[in-house]
């Protein structure tokens, strides 16, 4: 059965999303998008110190590179349905080239997180997905043999070699269907180990149609997209695929974020055609203000204000509160777009509407910041509305089949679990059927586990949704989520290996609190020492944070440490609400501001 004909994936009109495509198969859509060979397609920016290098490719030149990549893959045994790890050390030019080459071959890219994945994690991804091939860049070369020794990789292919390959002038295009697997993106957040999310061509068709409806683009709209978020995330993946399916669209891809991003933004905005979209996270706005305060901006601030005023800033991955909004309006004449979704939903579930005036949008943001439910302050952060007929959402009282209120809609203003439907939703977690089954209930995707409430908008009577918190024990940092247990396990190793403590001599627990930040969790560590090692406390107070930061990856860095009893239940499980409240009180006693958690 076509996955897009089931209840979960149908459009709200009752028809499959595939009925909206004029193409007989996905390959044809990409081919048509690249037919005008003289159109500009990609401007790639790499950095050498303070110098920016730019490589520009037309659609014809990019298609030729992808054809060379397809031949390179085919000559090395890669065939339709094969999965290959994309081991790139940055937003490498060859990553998007091989993504299009994979369409030509019908194989499936598997993302590798160049910011976090060690060799063990990459080998585990190969095992989970059954990937037998690696494509890698120069910076990754020294790691390949170690990865191969821990996995069953048949061939490791150096990406740069495609430049020496001729075009694959004659070949049979793959017999692709909309429900064929297009890419596997591993959740960067992890609740323990990352999950491999299988996303199909049809999922990305839904993503394309959603964006085109939301931005009101026509076939003739000249669109520019400035990408700086990592390509191994669902965010940049979705925007890149949209550009590959749509003529008249140019991608401006940065190797990574740097201070020079703001200079490039100014340059791109000067060349703006009909529409310029810049996906970003709230931290980018924080960085901008910090650079401005330190007088380290690479261009004049008025140039940045002019550029951002001409740009659709699309912020996701973290709550957007009053401080971020104030900062945005310092550097722009309009509010940002706030979007919401996840890897499992092919990025986009909802966004703040473009139909409201700036004044009406401002009131909608403010409504969440001052919300009360049943007499208690329940602060929420505006995440907008769904995209009918493509996505559907609802706040429900419970997502547990055995509980009272299971999938019962919440009243207006009542916090509940966000659930969603639509053709954008994944088909499965690779190699984990049980996890996949647990998030599909009664035709709804229930795996977001975000707590939201809805309010009626004064201007148009539509429901606006507001994000409150997540029910799971996750640390939210830089757009990624890390399980408390995972972080605690790594930090416990520091106590054992750097401070010579035995496991029975301490307890360590981690929570995330938004300390002096509306959108970024601080890693707050509580250590409970047994009586025989309490004399270690002074040493730990002085050295633990620095030693931990030298040992663990950045996403696990501790920000605060306190020494106290850790509240647990009779099973020995940590009582997170009590721990969170205790920590909050201790930080507020020091004069620190804790935002809603």
LINSUL-V437175 format. One record per residue. N is the residue number from 1. RES is the residue in three letters. OMEGA is omega in whole degrees, -180 to 180 (* if undefined). Layout:
N|RES|OMEGA, N|RES|OMEGA
This chain:
1|UNK|175, 2|UNK|-176, 3|UNK|-176, 4|UNK|176, 5|UNK|178, 6|UNK|-173, 7|UNK|-177, 8|UNK|-170, 9|UNK|180, 10|UNK|168, 11|UNK|179, 12|UNK|176, 13|UNK|178, 14|UNK|180, 15|UNK|178, 16|UNK|180, 17|UNK|-180, 18|UNK|180, 19|UNK|-179, 20|UNK|-179, 21|UNK|178, 22|UNK|-174, 23|UNK|-178, 24|UNK|177, 25|UNK|-176, 26|UNK|-179, 27|UNK|-178, 28|UNK|-179, 29|UNK|178, 30|UNK|-178, 31|UNK|-180, 32|UNK|-179, 33|UNK|-178, 34|UNK|-177, 35|UNK|176, 36|UNK|-170, 37|UNK|-177, 38|UNK|179, 39|UNK|172, 40|UNK|179, 41|UNK|-172, 42|UNK|166, 43|UNK|-175, 44|UNK|-177, 45|UNK|173, 46|UNK|-172, 47|UNK|171, 48|UNK|-173, 49|UNK|179, 50|UNK|180, 51|UNK|177, 52|UNK|173, 53|UNK|-178, 54|UNK|174, 55|UNK|-177, 56|UNK|180, 57|UNK|171, 58|UNK|177, 59|UNK|178, 60|UNK|180, 61|UNK|179, 62|UNK|178, 63|UNK|179, 64|UNK|177, 65|UNK|179, 66|UNK|177, 67|UNK|175, 68|UNK|177, 69|UNK|178, 70|UNK|178, 71|UNK|179, 72|UNK|179, 73|UNK|-177, 74|UNK|180, 75|UNK|-180, 76|UNK|171, 77|UNK|179, 78|UNK|-176, 79|UNK|-180, 80|UNK|178, 81|UNK|177, 82|UNK|179, 83|UNK|180, 84|UNK|-180, 85|UNK|175, 86|UNK|-178, 87|UNK|179, 88|UNK|-174, 89|UNK|-179, 90|UNK|170, 91|UNK|-175, 92|UNK|178, 93|UNK|-175, 94|UNK|178, 95|UNK|177, 96|UNK|178, 97|UNK|-179, 98|UNK|173, 99|UNK|175, 100|UNK|176, 101|UNK|179, 102|UNK|174, 103|UNK|-179, 104|UNK|-180, 105|UNK|-176, 106|UNK|178, 107|UNK|-168, 108|UNK|174, 109|UNK|175, 110|UNK|-174, 111|UNK|173, 112|UNK|-177, 113|UNK|-177, 114|UNK|177, 115|UNK|-170, 116|UNK|-170, 117|UNK|171, 118|UNK|-176, 119|UNK|179, 120|UNK|-180, 121|UNK|-180, 122|UNK|177, 123|UNK|178, 124|UNK|177, 125|UNK|177, 126|UNK|-179, 127|UNK|-178, 128|UNK|-175, 129|UNK|-174, 130|UNK|180, 131|UNK|-180, 132|UNK|-176, 133|UNK|174, 134|UNK|167, 135|UNK|-171, 136|UNK|177, 137|UNK|-173, 138|UNK|-178, 139|UNK|-179, 140|UNK|-170, 141|UNK|-176, 142|UNK|-177, 143|UNK|-169, 144|UNK|-178, 145|UNK|178, 146|UNK|178, 147|UNK|-179, 148|UNK|-179, 149|UNK|-178, 150|UNK|-176, 151|UNK|-179, 152|UNK|-180, 153|UNK|178, 154|UNK|-175, 155|UNK|175, 156|UNK|-170, 157|UNK|180, 158|UNK|-172, 159|UNK|-175, 160|UNK|-178, 161|UNK|-180, 162|UNK|-179, 163|UNK|-178, 164|UNK|180, 165|UNK|173, 166|UNK|178, 167|UNK|175, 168|UNK|-167, 169|UNK|179, 170|UNK|175, 171|UNK|178, 172|UNK|178, 173|UNK|-178, 174|UNK|178, 175|UNK|-176, 176|UNK|173, 177|UNK|-178, 178|UNK|180, 179|UNK|172, 180|UNK|179, 181|UNK|180, 182|UNK|-176, 183|UNK|171, 184|UNK|178, 185|UNK|177, 186|UNK|178, 187|UNK|-177, 188|UNK|-176, 189|UNK|-178, 190|UNK|166, 191|UNK|-169, 192|UNK|177, 193|UNK|177, 194|UNK|176, 195|UNK|178, 196|UNK|-177, 197|UNK|179, 198|UNK|-179, 199|UNK|-172, 200|UNK|174, 201|UNK|179, 202|UNK|174, 203|UNK|-179, 204|UNK|170, 205|UNK|178, 206|UNK|179, 207|UNK|179, 208|UNK|-178, 209|UNK|177, 210|UNK|180, 211|UNK|-176, 212|UNK|175, 213|UNK|-176, 214|UNK|-178, 215|UNK|177, 216|UNK|-178, 217|UNK|175, 218|UNK|180, 219|UNK|-177, 220|UNK|-180, 221|UNK|176, 222|UNK|-169, 223|UNK|173, 224|UNK|179, 225|UNK|-180, 226|UNK|-175, 227|UNK|175, 228|UNK|177, 229|UNK|-176, 230|UNK|180, 231|UNK|178, 232|UNK|175, 233|UNK|179, 234|UNK|-177, 235|UNK|-178, 236|UNK|178, 237|UNK|-178, 238|UNK|-180, 239|UNK|178, 240|UNK|-179, 241|UNK|177, 242|UNK|-179, 243|UNK|-180, 244|UNK|-179, 245|UNK|-169, 246|UNK|174, 247|UNK|179, 248|UNK|-178, 249|UNK|180, 250|UNK|176, 251|UNK|171, 252|UNK|-171, 253|UNK|177, 254|UNK|178, 255|UNK|178, 256|UNK|175, 257|UNK|170, 258|UNK|177, 259|UNK|-178, 260|UNK|175, 261|UNK|-174, 262|UNK|174, 263|UNK|179, 264|UNK|177, 265|UNK|179, 266|UNK|-180, 267|UNK|-179, 268|UNK|-179, 269|UNK|178, 270|UNK|-179, 271|UNK|-175, 272|UNK|176, 273|UNK|-178, 274|UNK|-173, 275|UNK|177, 276|UNK|-180, 277|UNK|178, 278|UNK|173, 279|UNK|-180, 280|UNK|175, 281|UNK|-177, 282|UNK|-179, 283|UNK|178, 284|UNK|178, 285|UNK|175, 286|UNK|180, 287|UNK|-179, 288|UNK|180, 289|UNK|179, 290|UNK|178, 291|UNK|179, 292|UNK|-179, 293|UNK|180, 294|UNK|-178, 295|UNK|-178, 296|UNK|178, 297|UNK|-179, 298|UNK|176, 299|UNK|180, 300|UNK|-177, 301|UNK|179, 302|UNK|177, 303|UNK|178, 304|UNK|178, 305|UNK|179, 306|UNK|-179, 307|UNK|-179, 308|UNK|177, 309|UNK|178, 310|UNK|-172, 311|UNK|168, 312|UNK|177, 313|UNK|-177, 314|UNK|-173, 315|UNK|176, 316|UNK|173, 317|UNK|180, 318|UNK|180, 319|UNK|178, 320|UNK|-176, 321|UNK|-174, 322|UNK|180, 323|UNK|178, 324|UNK|179, 325|UNK|179, 326|UNK|180, 327|UNK|179, 328|UNK|-177, 329|UNK|172, 330|UNK|-174, 331|UNK|-177, 332|UNK|179, 333|UNK|180, 334|UNK|179, 335|UNK|176, 336|UNK|165, 337|UNK|172, 338|UNK|179, 339|UNK|-178, 340|UNK|176, 341|UNK|-178, 342|UNK|177, 343|UNK|-177, 344|UNK|180, 345|UNK|178, 346|UNK|177, 347|UNK|-160, 348|UNK|172, 349|UNK|-175, 350|UNK|178, 351|UNK|175, 352|UNK|-170, 353|UNK|176, 354|UNK|-177, 355|UNK|-179, 356|UNK|175, 357|UNK|179, 358|UNK|179, 359|UNK|179, 360|UNK|177, 361|UNK|180, 362|UNK|178, 363|UNK|179, 364|UNK|176, 365|UNK|-176, 366|UNK|-179, 367|UNK|180, 368|UNK|-177, 369|UNK|-177, 370|UNK|-174, 371|UNK|172, 372|UNK|176, 373|UNK|-178, 374|UNK|175, 375|UNK|-180, 376|UNK|177, 377|UNK|180, 378|UNK|-175, 379|UNK|177, 380|UNK|-178, 381|UNK|-172, 382|UNK|176, 383|UNK|169, 384|UNK|-173, 385|UNK|177, 386|UNK|-175, 387|UNK|179, 388|UNK|5, 389|UNK|-170, 390|UNK|179, 391|UNK|179, 392|UNK|-177, 393|UNK|177, 394|UNK|171, 395|UNK|-177, 396|UNK|-173, 397|UNK|-179, 398|UNK|173, 399|UNK|178, 400|UNK|-176, 401|UNK|-177, 402|UNK|-174, 403|UNK|175, 404|UNK|179, 405|UNK|-178, 406|UNK|179, 407|UNK|175, 408|UNK|-179, 409|UNK|177, 410|UNK|171, 411|UNK|175, 412|UNK|-179, 413|UNK|-178, 414|UNK|179, 415|UNK|178, 416|UNK|-179, 417|UNK|176, 418|UNK|175, 419|UNK|-173, 420|UNK|174, 421|UNK|174, 422|UNK|-179, 423|UNK|177, 424|UNK|-170, 425|UNK|-177, 426|UNK|174, 427|UNK|-175, 428|UNK|162, 429|UNK|-176, 430|UNK|176, 431|UNK|-179, 432|UNK|-178, 433|UNK|-178, 434|UNK|179, 435|UNK|180, 436|UNK|-179, 437|UNK|-176, 438|UNK|-177, 439|UNK|177, 440|UNK|-176, 441|UNK|172, 442|UNK|179, 443|UNK|178, 444|UNK|168, 445|UNK|-174, 446|UNK|-172, 447|UNK|-180, 448|UNK|180, 449|UNK|175, 450|UNK|177, 451|UNK|-177, 452|UNK|166, 453|UNK|180, 454|UNK|175, 455|UNK|178, 456|UNK|-179, 457|UNK|-178, 458|UNK|-173, 459|UNK|-174, 460|UNK|176, 461|UNK|179, 462|UNK|178, 463|UNK|172, 464|UNK|-178, 465|UNK|-175, 466|UNK|180, 467|UNK|-179, 468|UNK|-177, 469|UNK|170, 470|UNK|-178, 471|UNK|-176, 472|UNK|-177, 473|UNK|-177, 474|UNK|174, 475|UNK|-176, 476|UNK|-178, 477|UNK|176, 478|UNK|177, 479|UNK|179, 480|UNK|-178, 481|UNK|-180, 482|UNK|-179, 483|UNK|178, 484|UNK|-178, 485|UNK|-180, 486|UNK|180, 487|UNK|-180, 488|UNK|180, 489|UNK|-180, 490|UNK|-180, 491|UNK|176, 492|UNK|178, 493|UNK|178, 494|UNK|178, 495|UNK|-178, 496|UNK|-171, 497|UNK|-178, 498|UNK|-177, 499|UNK|174, 500|UNK|175, 501|UNK|175, 502|UNK|-175, 503|UNK|-178, 504|UNK|-177, 505|UNK|-179, 506|UNK|166, 507|UNK|179, 508|UNK|179, 509|UNK|-176, 510|UNK|168, 511|UNK|175, 512|UNK|174, 513|UNK|178, 514|UNK|-176, 515|UNK|-179, 516|UNK|-180, 517|UNK|180, 518|UNK|-170, 519|UNK|-175, 520|UNK|177, 521|UNK|165, 522|UNK|178, 523|UNK|-175, 524|UNK|-173, 525|UNK|171, 526|UNK|178, 527|UNK|175, 528|UNK|-178, 529|UNK|175, 530|UNK|-174, 531|UNK|-175, 532|UNK|-179, 533|UNK|-180, 534|UNK|179, 535|UNK|177, 536|UNK|-172, 537|UNK|-178, 538|UNK|178, 539|UNK|-180, 540|UNK|178, 541|UNK|-177, 542|UNK|-166, 543|UNK|-171, 544|UNK|-176, 545|UNK|-179, 546|UNK|-179, 547|UNK|179, 548|UNK|-179, 549|UNK|177, 550|UNK|-173, 551|UNK|-172, 552|UNK|180, 553|UNK|-169, 554|UNK|-179, 555|UNK|-178, 556|UNK|-176, 557|UNK|176, 558|UNK|177, 559|UNK|-180, 560|UNK|176, 561|UNK|176, 562|UNK|-178, 563|UNK|-175, 564|UNK|175, 565|UNK|180, 566|UNK|-178, 567|UNK|179, 568|UNK|175, 569|UNK|-175, 570|UNK|177, 571|UNK|-177, 572|UNK|179, 573|UNK|-178, 574|UNK|176, 575|UNK|-172, 576|UNK|179, 577|UNK|179, 578|UNK|180, 579|UNK|-180, 580|UNK|-180, 581|UNK|179, 582|UNK|-178, 583|UNK|-180, 584|UNK|-179, 585|UNK|-179, 586|UNK|180, 587|UNK|178, 588|UNK|177, 589|UNK|178, 590|UNK|178, 591|UNK|-180, 592|UNK|179, 593|UNK|177, 594|UNK|178, 595|UNK|-175, 596|UNK|178, 597|UNK|*
